[in-house]
């Protein structure tokens, strides 16, 4: 025999409140201050291997002869002044 279903009323649940200690323990904290204006003082040009990679790509893009290693060594020579 089938059971008769009775309509249930749903109570709106109150938003769960969290204790301050729960929030603080789950939120990451930065222990060092963020220096002001550091973005403006640092150059936006690539340095080191990044600069060599960019230069090697430009050599390849302009139709430079040789393979990737040739482009890399040429870029190193140009940038390091050898």
Rosetta blueprint (number, residue, H / E / L):
1 X L
2 X L
3 X L
4 X L
5 X L
6 X L
7 X L
8 X L
9 X L
10 X L
11 X L
12 X L
13 X L
14 X L
15 X L
16 X L
17 X L
18 X L
19 X L
20 X H
21 X H
22 X H
23 X H
24 X H
25 X H
26 X H
27 X L
28 X L
29 X L
30 X L
31 X L
32 X L
33 X L
34 X L
35 X L
36 X L
37 X L
38 X H
39 X H
40 X H
41 X H
42 X L
43 X L
44 X L
45 X L
46 X L
47 X L
48 X L
49 X H
50 X H
51 X H
52 X H
53 X H
54 X H
55 X H
56 X H
57 X H
58 X H
59 X H
60 X H
61 X H
62 X L
63 X L
64 X L
65 X L
66 X L
67 X L
68 X H
69 X H
70 X H
71 X H
72 X H
73 X H
74 X H
75 X H
76 X H
77 X H
78 X H
79 X H
80 X H
81 X L
82 X L
